[in-house]
Amino acid sequence: MPVENCIRPIALGKKNWLFVGSERAGKRAAAIQTLLGTAKLNGLNPTEWLKDTLEKLPTWPNSRIDELLPLSPEWITNIKQNTPDKSTW
């Protein structure tokens, strides 16, 4: 069943997530899984996106960190078009 295939990683991961080591480690794991899931939902290859991001991160300026989010180019264009100009805030 397609539904079972969609939830299989969650069901299999439950046992492993019990042993993340600490609450902070669990929060980090959840953040990474969220980013990878977002990449997948936006039609990006999560492995390629993560590899590319980790390569760029050391020299990437903090002021542009949002550009590394796993959003498709269409999403980014849409966000930029619908964001009010900072001068109007």
N, C-alpha and C positions, 0 to 999 in steps of 0.2 A: 504494500500500500504506500502511496506517495506520502501520506501524513506520517506514517511510521518512519520512513526514511528521513523526513525532515527533523524529527525529534530524537532520532537515534543518537547523535553526538551528545545531546544534553543528557539523555538517560545513561549513556556509557561514561560520561564525564563526572556524574554525581559522585561515584565512589572515589574517583581521583581527587576531586575538589575538597573532599573531607580532610585531606592530608596536605594542604598547601603549606602548612607550617605556622602561619600566623594570620591575623586579620589583615595586616598590611599586604601580605603576599596574595591573599584572596582578592583584595581590592585591585591590585595590579593585574592579576589574571583576568578579572572581570573587565577591566578597562581594555586590555589587549584583545580579549574576545569580542568586545563591543566594536572596536575599530575594525577588526577583521570581518565581522559580520556586516558592518556598514559598507565596507569595500565590496563585499560579495553582492549585497543588495543593489549597489550602484553599478553593477556590471564590470567591476574591476577584478583582476586576478589578485586575491589577497596576498599570496606569496610574493608576487612581483611588486605590488604596492609597498609591502613591508620592507622588502629588500631595497627598493628605491628610496624610501623614506629614511631608513637607517643609514644609507650612504650619504644622503644630503644633510642629515641632522647636525653633524658636528660643525658645519660651516654656515648653517642656515640662520639668518637674523631672527631674533625673537619677535620683532615687529611683524613678521610675515609668517609666523608659525601656523596660522589658520589655513594657509595655502597647502599644507602638507596633509590635511584631513582627507580621508578616503572618499571624496565626493567626485562624481562624474563631472566632466567639463560643463555639461548642461546645467547641473545643480549650481555650480560655482557662478556661471553666467547669470542664472536666475536670481541668486542671492545678491549679487552685485547690482543688478538692475532694480531690485526691490528694497535695497537698503537706503534709508534716507541719508543725505549728505550730512557729515558731522557738523558742518557750520550751522545747520538748522536745529541742532540739539539744544 
